[in-house]
């Protein structure tokens, strides 16, 4: 089985490299920009075939069907976003997606005068291979969703998750409406979901076998996500806490000399980030003003899906209880009691309730002591990152979009809780 998987991986890798080389040559010869539909069709057909073959090689028939249906569903939503936007607009698609695309097009033509996060540079990199083709740029987000699914399956294998729980995890990953949209439109979230989950995967591997290279990879993997959005630095904070508290010899979490050394090293690292040019790369969303007003003040749109508009913050000690309240709203918005219409109720049914369901099951499974040590990686990552996002988010729409970044981490933690903690495969 493993030999067949290796053969499939090599075949897929070779075909992907050949496809990228062909598309790059087409772009250099200005063919890609002349007939973009040809490139789009070639990439879509080749990609779909390779993904189907790859899924068939790594999971059974039912799991493969669920994930491939999720893949096809994302293609449908991508086409709706591209070609039906005159008639309706998908959730999360709008000012940000169009802004990213317009600035990426400017970069493609050599005009770097505007800046709107680092994501347009990523899109421009895709353009440099496939031509100025929005279809391909959005399709890459679907590809990153496929990579995320692969990591979830790897974690299921790692902990010998039962067939029933694997199917449920595949369903959560494939059919959550919010995730379908985020991974099919022109936003950075799909890439960030993958890189955050990749960091968690390596952190779990380090806890399992103690190899230092996995610890290094755990901190390196989220770097693209942190560059794309500063709040993903919560993954680093969580990994640092895990590293500080984990006692390898005793096989459990404990406070010791290493705890203090890691925390001091982390504080020094933060100072280095702030005092050097790295701050513009990793801390783009964090200013230099750390007053209570700067942290808590938010601008609200009249008539929007804003929440907690009347809360007044005056003292530092109030940050702890108010942070918990804002975290609740971030995870559960739109709150059922504040829904404005059918669209909000659909968001509750299609996003809030599945999130609460997964969180509830994670809490229940924390009773399994042999698995809780690994699940804490996901729990720390989720809680800390949500705590950061809680103060940077002020309305339900943005909350849905940003909490979607942690869906991969949440599903992976759910899978760990249903594992049997076998040996590494």
C-alpha positions as CSV (number, residue, x, y, z in Angstrom):
1,X,0.0,0.0,0.0
2,X,2.8,2.4,1.0
3,X,4.7,1.6,-2.2
4,X,1.7,2.4,-4.3
5,X,1.2,5.7,-2.4
6,X,4.8,6.6,-3.1
7,X,4.4,5.8,-6.8
8,X,1.2,7.9,-7.0
9,X,2.9,10.8,-5.2
10,X,5.9,10.7,-7.6
11,X,3.6,10.5,-10.7
12,X,1.5,13.5,-9.4
13,X,4.6,15.5,-8.6
14,X,6.2,14.9,-12.0
15,X,3.0,15.9,-13.8
16,X,2.5,19.0,-11.7
17,X,6.1,20.1,-12.4
18,X,5.6,19.5,-16.1
19,X,2.3,21.5,-16.0
20,X,4.0,24.4,-14.2
21,X,6.9,24.4,-16.7
22,X,4.5,24.4,-19.6
23,X,2.4,27.2,-18.1
24,X,5.5,29.3,-17.4
25,X,6.7,28.9,-21.0
26,X,3.2,29.9,-22.2
27,X,3.3,33.0,-20.0
28,X,6.8,34.0,-21.2
29,X,5.5,33.6,-24.8
30,X,2.4,35.7,-23.9
31,X,0.1,32.8,-24.8
32,X,-1.4,32.7,-21.3
33,X,-2.7,36.2,-21.4
34,X,-4.0,35.8,-25.0
35,X,-6.0,32.6,-24.4
36,X,-6.5,32.4,-20.6
37,X,-9.4,30.0,-21.0
38,X,-7.0,27.4,-22.5
39,X,-4.7,27.6,-19.5
40,X,-7.7,27.5,-17.1
41,X,-9.2,24.4,-18.7
42,X,-5.8,22.6,-18.9
43,X,-5.1,23.3,-15.2
44,X,-8.6,22.4,-14.0
45,X,-8.8,19.1,-15.9
46,X,-5.2,18.1,-15.0
47,X,-5.7,19.1,-11.4
48,X,-9.0,17.3,-11.0
49,X,-7.6,14.1,-12.4
50,X,-4.5,14.2,-10.2
51,X,-6.5,15.0,-7.1
52,X,-8.9,12.1,-7.8
53,X,-6.0,9.7,-8.3
54,X,-4.3,11.0,-5.2
55,X,-7.4,10.7,-3.0
56,X,-8.0,7.2,-4.2
57,X,-4.5,6.2,-3.1
58,X,-4.7,7.6,0.4
59,X,-8.2,6.9,1.6
60,X,-11.0,4.4,1.1
61,X,-13.9,4.8,-1.3
62,X,-16.4,6.6,0.9
63,X,-13.8,9.0,2.3
64,X,-12.6,9.7,-1.2
65,X,-16.2,10.4,-2.4
66,X,-16.8,12.8,0.5
67,X,-13.6,14.8,-0.1
68,X,-13.9,14.8,-3.9
69,X,-17.5,16.0,-3.6
70,X,-16.2,18.8,-1.4
71,X,-13.6,19.6,-4.1
72,X,-16.2,19.7,-6.8
73,X,-18.5,21.8,-4.7
74,X,-15.7,24.4,-4.3
75,X,-15.2,24.5,-8.0
76,X,-19.0,25.3,-8.4
77,X,-18.7,28.1,-5.8
78,X,-15.6,29.4,-7.5
79,X,-17.4,29.6,-10.9
80,X,-20.4,31.3,-9.3
81,X,-18.0,33.9,-7.7
82,X,-16.3,34.5,-11.0
83,X,-19.2,34.5,-13.5
84,X,-22.4,35.2,-11.5
85,X,-21.3,38.2,-9.4
86,X,-23.6,40.4,-11.5
87,X,-26.6,38.7,-10.0
88,X,-25.5,37.9,-6.5
89,X,-22.4,38.1,-4.3
90,X,-21.1,35.3,-2.2
91,X,-20.5,35.8,1.6
92,X,-17.0,37.3,2.2
93,X,-16.6,38.2,-1.5
94,X,-16.5,41.9,-2.1
95,X,-14.2,44.8,-1.3
96,X,-11.2,42.7,-0.1
97,X,-11.3,40.2,-2.9
98,X,-11.5,42.9,-5.6
99,X,-8.9,45.0,-3.9
100,X,-6.5,42.0,-3.8
101,X,-7.1,41.3,-7.4
102,X,-6.7,44.9,-8.6
103,X,-3.4,45.4,-6.8
104,X,-2.1,42.0,-7.9
105,X,-2.8,43.1,-11.5
106,X,-0.9,46.3,-10.9
107,X,2.1,44.3,-9.6
108,X,1.9,42.0,-12.6
109,X,2.3,45.1,-14.9
110,X,5.2,46.5,-12.8
111,X,3.3,49.1,-10.7
112,X,4.2,48.4,-7.0
113,X,3.0,51.8,-5.7
114,X,0.0,50.4,-3.7
115,X,0.1,48.0,-0.8
116,X,-2.8,45.8,0.6
117,X,-1.1,43.2,2.8
118,X,1.3,40.6,1.3
119,X,-1.5,38.6,-0.4
120,X,-1.4,40.5,-3.7
121,X,2.3,39.5,-4.0
122,X,1.2,35.9,-3.7
123,X,-1.4,36.3,-6.4
124,X,1.2,38.1,-8.6
125,X,3.5,35.1,-8.1
126,X,0.7,32.9,-9.5
127,X,0.3,35.3,-12.4
128,X,4.0,35.0,-13.2
129,X,3.5,31.3,-13.9
130,X,0.0,31.1,-15.3
131,X,-0.6,34.6,-16.6
132,X,-3.0,37.2,-15.4
133,X,-5.7,34.6,-14.7
134,X,-8.0,35.1,-11.7
135,X,-9.5,31.6,-12.3
136,X,-6.1,30.0,-11.5
137,X,-5.5,32.3,-8.5
138,X,-8.8,31.2,-6.9
139,X,-8.3,27.6,-7.9
140,X,-5.0,27.6,-5.9
141,X,-7.1,28.2,-2.8
142,X,-9.0,25.0,-3.6
143,X,-5.7,23.2,-4.0
144,X,-4.6,24.4,-0.5
145,X,-7.9,23.0,0.8
146,X,-7.0,19.6,-0.7
147,X,-3.6,19.9,1.1
148,X,-5.5,20.6,4.4
149,X,-7.6,17.5,3.8
150,X,-4.5,15.5,3.3
151,X,-3.0,16.7,6.7
152,X,-6.3,15.8,8.5
153,X,-6.1,12.3,7.0
154,X,-2.4,12.1,8.1
155,X,-3.4,13.0,11.7
156,X,-6.2,10.4,11.6
157,X,-3.6,7.8,10.6
158,X,-1.2,9.0,13.3
159,X,-3.8,8.4,16.1
160,X,-5.6,5.4,14.5
161,X,-8.9,7.3,14.4
162,X,-11.9,5.0,13.8
163,X,-13.6,4.9,10.4
164,X,-16.8,6.6,11.8
165,X,-14.8,9.5,13.2
166,X,-12.7,9.8,10.0
167,X,-15.9,10.1,7.9
168,X,-17.3,12.8,10.2
169,X,-14.1,14.7,10.0
170,X,-14.1,14.5,6.2
171,X,-17.7,15.7,6.2
172,X,-16.9,18.7,8.5
173,X,-14.0,19.6,6.3
174,X,-15.8,19.1,3.0
175,X,-19.3,20.6,3.6
176,X,-19.0,23.4,6.2
177,X,-20.5,26.3,4.2
178,X,-18.2,29.0,5.6
179,X,-15.1,26.9,4.7
180,X,-16.5,26.1,1.2
181,X,-16.7,29.9,0.4
182,X,-13.3,30.8,2.1
183,X,-11.5,28.2,0.0
184,X,-13.1,29.1,-3.3
185,X,-12.9,32.9,-3.5
186,X,-9.9,35.2,-3.8
187,X,-8.9,35.4,-0.1
188,X,-5.8,34.4,1.8
189,X,-7.7,32.3,4.4
190,X,-7.3,28.9,2.6
191,X,-3.5,29.2,2.5
192,X,-3.4,30.3,6.1
193,X,-5.6,27.3,7.2
194,X,-3.1,25.0,5.7
195,X,0.1,26.5,7.1
196,X,-1.4,26.8,10.6
197,X,-2.5,23.2,10.5
198,X,0.9,22.2,9.1
199,X,2.6,23.8,12.1
200,X,0.3,21.9,14.5
201,X,1.0,18.6,12.7
202,X,4.7,19.0,13.2
203,X,4.2,20.0,16.8
204,X,2.2,16.9,17.5
205,X,5.0,14.8,15.8
206,X,7.5,16.4,18.1
207,X,5.5,15.5,21.2
208,X,5.2,11.9,19.9
209,X,8.9,11.2,19.1
210,X,10.9,14.2,20.4
211,X,12.8,14.7,17.2
212,X,14.1,18.3,17.2
213,X,13.6,18.8,13.4
214,X,9.9,18.5,14.0
215,X,10.0,21.2,16.6
216,X,11.9,23.5,14.1
217,X,9.4,22.7,11.4
218,X,6.5,23.4,13.7
219,X,7.8,27.0,14.2
220,X,8.7,27.4,10.5
221,X,5.4,26.2,9.0
222,X,3.1,29.0,10.2
223,X,5.5,31.7,8.9
224,X,3.5,32.2,5.6
225,X,0.3,32.5,7.6
226,X,1.8,35.0,10.0
227,X,3.1,37.1,7.1
228,X,-0.4,37.1,5.5
229,X,-2.1,38.0,8.8
230,X,-0.4,38.9,12.1
231,X,-3.0,37.1,14.3
232,X,-1.6,33.8,13.3
233,X,1.3,34.6,15.6
234,X,-0.9,33.0,18.1
235,X,0.3,29.7,16.7
236,X,3.9,30.6,17.7
237,X,2.8,31.6,21.2
238,X,1.0,28.3,21.6
239,X,3.9,26.3,20.4
240,X,6.3,28.2,22.7
241,X,4.0,27.4,25.7
242,X,3.9,23.7,24.7
243,X,7.7,23.7,24.4
244,X,8.2,25.5,27.7
245,X,5.8,23.1,29.6
246,X,6.5,19.7,28.0
247,X,8.8,17.5,30.1
248,X,10.1,14.9,27.7
249,X,11.6,12.6,30.3
250,X,8.5,12.5,32.5
251,X,6.2,12.4,29.4
252,X,3.9,15.1,30.8
253,X,3.5,18.9,31.2
254,X,5.4,20.4,34.1
255,X,6.9,23.7,35.1
256,X,10.7,23.7,35.4
257,X,13.9,25.6,34.5
258,X,13.2,25.1,30.8
259,X,9.8,26.9,31.2
260,X,11.5,30.1,32.4
261,X,14.2,29.9,29.7
262,X,11.7,29.4,26.9
263,X,9.5,32.3,28.1
264,X,12.5,34.7,28.5
265,X,13.7,33.7,25.0
266,X,10.2,34.3,23.6
267,X,10.0,37.8,25.2
268,X,13.5,38.6,23.7
269,X,12.3,37.4,20.3
270,X,9.2,39.7,20.5
271,X,11.5,42.6,21.3
272,X,13.7,41.8,18.3
273,X,10.6,41.7,16.1
274,X,9.4,45.1,17.3
275,X,12.9,46.7,17.1
276,X,13.9,45.5,13.6
277,X,12.5,45.7,10.1
278,X,11.0,42.2,10.7
279,X,8.1,44.0,12.4
280,X,6.7,45.1,9.0
281,X,6.8,41.5,7.9
282,X,5.4,39.7,10.9
283,X,3.6,42.4,12.9
284,X,1.9,44.5,10.1
285,X,-1.4,44.6,11.9
286,X,0.1,45.7,15.3
287,X,0.9,49.3,15.9
288,X,3.2,51.0,18.4
289,X,0.4,52.3,20.6
290,X,-0.4,49.9,23.4
291,X,-2.8,52.2,25.4
292,X,-6.1,50.8,26.6
293,X,-7.9,53.0,24.0
294,X,-5.8,51.8,21.1
295,X,-6.3,48.1,22.0
296,X,-10.0,48.3,22.6
297,X,-11.3,51.1,20.4
298,X,-13.2,49.9,17.3
299,X,-14.9,51.7,14.4
300,X,-18.5,50.5,13.9
301,X,-20.7,50.7,10.8
302,X,-24.2,51.8,11.4
303,X,-26.7,49.1,10.6
304,X,-24.0,46.4,10.2
305,X,-23.5,43.1,12.1
306,X,-21.5,44.9,14.8
307,X,-21.5,43.5,18.3
308,X,-20.6,44.8,21.8
309,X,-20.8,48.4,20.7
310,X,-21.7,49.8,24.1
311,X,-19.0,48.2,26.2
312,X,-16.8,50.7,27.9
313,X,-13.1,49.9,28.7
314,X,-11.2,52.1,31.1
315,X,-8.7,49.9,33.1
316,X,-6.2,47.2,32.2
317,X,-7.7,44.7,34.7
318,X,-10.9,44.8,32.7
319,X,-9.2,43.3,29.7
320,X,-9.4,39.7,31.0
321,X,-13.1,39.4,31.5
322,X,-13.9,41.5,28.5
323,X,-11.5,39.4,26.4
324,X,-13.4,36.3,27.4
325,X,-16.7,38.0,26.4
326,X,-15.3,39.1,23.1
327,X,-13.9,35.6,22.4
328,X,-17.4,34.2,23.0
329,X,-18.8,36.6,20.4
330,X,-16.0,35.9,18.0
331,X,-16.7,32.2,18.1
332,X,-20.5,32.4,18.2
333,X,-21.4,35.4,16.0
334,X,-24.0,36.0,14.7
335,X,-25.4,35.2,18.2
336,X,-28.8,33.6,17.9
337,X,-30.5,36.3,20.0
338,X,-29.1,39.1,17.7
339,X,-29.9,37.6,14.2
340,X,-31.2,40.2,11.8
341,X,-32.8,37.9,9.2
342,X,-32.7,34.6,7.3
343,X,-29.0,35.1,6.3
344,X,-27.9,35.4,9.9
345,X,-30.0,32.3,10.9
346,X,-28.3,30.4,8.1
347,X,-24.9,31.4,9.4
348,X,-25.9,30.1,12.9
349,X,-27.0,26.8,11.5
350,X,-24.2,26.4,8.9
351,X,-21.2,27.7,10.9
352,X,-21.8,28.6,14.6
353,X,-23.5,25.3,15.5
354,X,-20.9,23.0,13.8
355,X,-18.2,25.0,15.6
356,X,-19.9,24.6,18.9
357,X,-20.4,20.9,18.2
358,X,-16.7,20.3,17.5
359,X,-15.6,22.4,20.5
360,X,-18.0,20.4,22.7
361,X,-16.6,17.1,21.5
362,X,-13.1,18.3,22.1
363,X,-14.0,19.2,25.6
364,X,-15.5,15.8,26.3
365,X,-12.5,13.9,24.9
366,X,-10.1,15.9,27.1
367,X,-10.8,13.3,29.7
368,X,-8.6,10.9,27.7
369,X,-5.3,11.6,29.5
370,X,-3.2,9.8,27.0
371,X,-4.5,12.0,24.2
372,X,-5.0,15.3,26.0
373,X,-1.3,16.1,25.8
374,X,-1.6,16.2,22.0
375,X,-5.0,17.8,21.9
376,X,-3.6,20.7,24.0
377,X,-1.5,21.8,21.0
378,X,-4.7,22.5,19.1
379,X,-6.5,23.9,22.1
380,X,-3.7,26.3,23.0
381,X,-3.4,27.4,19.3
382,X,-7.2,27.9,19.0
383,X,-7.7,29.8,22.3
384,X,-4.7,32.1,22.0
385,X,-5.4,33.0,18.3
386,X,-9.1,33.6,19.1
387,X,-8.0,35.8,22.0
388,X,-5.9,37.9,19.5
389,X,-8.7,38.0,16.9
390,X,-11.2,38.9,19.6
391,X,-9.8,42.5,19.9
392,X,-9.3,42.9,16.2
393,X,-12.8,42.0,15.1
394,X,-16.0,43.9,15.7
395,X,-18.7,42.4,13.5
396,X,-20.2,39.0,12.8
397,X,-19.1,38.8,9.1
398,X,-15.5,39.4,9.9
399,X,-15.7,37.1,12.9
400,X,-16.9,34.3,10.6
401,X,-14.2,34.9,8.1
402,X,-11.4,35.0,10.7
403,X,-12.5,32.1,12.8
404,X,-12.6,30.1,9.6
405,X,-8.8,30.3,9.7
406,X,-8.7,27.9,12.6
407,X,-11.2,25.3,11.2
408,X,-8.3,23.0,10.2
409,X,-6.8,23.2,13.7
410,X,-10.2,22.6,15.2
411,X,-11.0,19.5,13.1
412,X,-7.5,18.1,13.7
413,X,-8.0,18.5,17.5
414,X,-11.4,16.8,17.2
415,X,-9.7,13.9,15.4
416,X,-7.0,13.5,18.0
417,X,-9.7,13.3,20.7
418,X,-11.2,10.3,18.9
419,X,-7.8,8.6,18.4
420,X,-6.4,5.5,20.0
421,X,-2.9,6.9,20.5
422,X,-1.1,4.1,18.7
423,X,2.5,4.1,17.6
424,X,3.6,6.4,14.7
425,X,2.9,4.9,11.3
